[in-house]
């Protein structure tokens, strides 16, 4: 008796052309306007704490962190979790002893907002 062979399945090719980017924004305008938080210090905290391939501080062009006034934007070329941004934001608030007063709330699919 012959054994049944599995049908050949075509391999999925990688898409060529545009690279896929993931972009998340943290809007901290309310606490910055009230003077209880510094957006520049938060940006530096994210730069120091975000891990790429298990190493902190070495973003190596894969992750870009920019600040536009009161908004901090994290842009990544690799798969990146929005939940990880929320975790780091909460960690920063805890470090600055603001965790009891500020909440990290998702205002839309790619944006977090710090509210009282």
N, C-alpha and C positions, 0 to 999 in steps of 0.2 A: 504494500500500500504506500502511496506517495503522501508525504506530509503537505498540508496546505501551507502555502507561503503567504506572508503578509503582503498586501498590495504596496507598491512603492508610493510613498507620499513625497511630493515635491517640497524641498526645504524652503522655508520662508527666507527671502533675501532681505538684507538690511536696506532701509530707505536711504537713498543718496540725496544730497541737496542740503536743505536747511537742517541745522541742529535743533533739537528740541530743548527749550529752556523752561524752567519752572521759576515763577516769580511770585514772591510773597511780600506784602506790605504790612508794616506795623504802624498804625497811626497813633502817635502819643501827643497829640496837640493839646488836649485838655490839661494833663499834668504839667506839660512844659510851659503853657501859658500861665498857669498858676504858680510856677517857679519851684515846684517840689521835685522835678526830675530834669535831668540834662540829657538831651537826645544824643549829643556827641559822646558822652560816657557810655550810653547804651549801645551805640554803634561800635565802640571800641570793645565793649564786653562781648558782643556777638562775634566780632573778629577774632578775639582771643579764645572763645569757647567752642565755636563750631568745629565739629570733627569731620575731616575728610579722610577716608580710608583708615580710620582709627587713630588719626593724629590731630591734635588740636593746634590751632594757630597757623597751620600750613595749608592755606586755601588753594594755592598753586594755580590760580586762574580758573579753577573749576567753579568756585563760589565768589560772587562779587557782592559787596555790601556798600550801599550808597545811602546818603541822607539828603533829603530835599526838605529843608526847613524842619518841620516837626514829624516828618514821615521817614521811616527807615525801611529801605527796600533790600531784600535778599534775593539774588538771582543766581540760579544754579544750572549747570549744564548736565548734571547727573540727576538721578532720582533723589528727591529730597522731600521729607515729610513736613507737612504744615504743622503737625502735632509737635515735631521737634522744635520748631520756632516758638510755639506756645510754651513748651517746657523751659526753654532757655529764657524766655521773657519772664516767666514766673520765678525762675531762679534769680534773675537780676533784681526783681522787685523784692524778693526775700532778703537778698544781700543788702539792699538799701533800706530795709525795714518799711517798705511800702505795700507789702503783700496784703495786709489787713484792710487797706483803704482802696486799692486799685484792683480792678478785675480785667482779665483778658477775654474779650468777647469777639467772636467772629462776626464781622459786619457783612461780609459776602464771601464768595468761594475762595478768594485769594488774599483777603485782608483781615487783619486783627485790629481791634481798637482797644485802647486802655480807657476804661470808664471808672467812675466812682461808684 
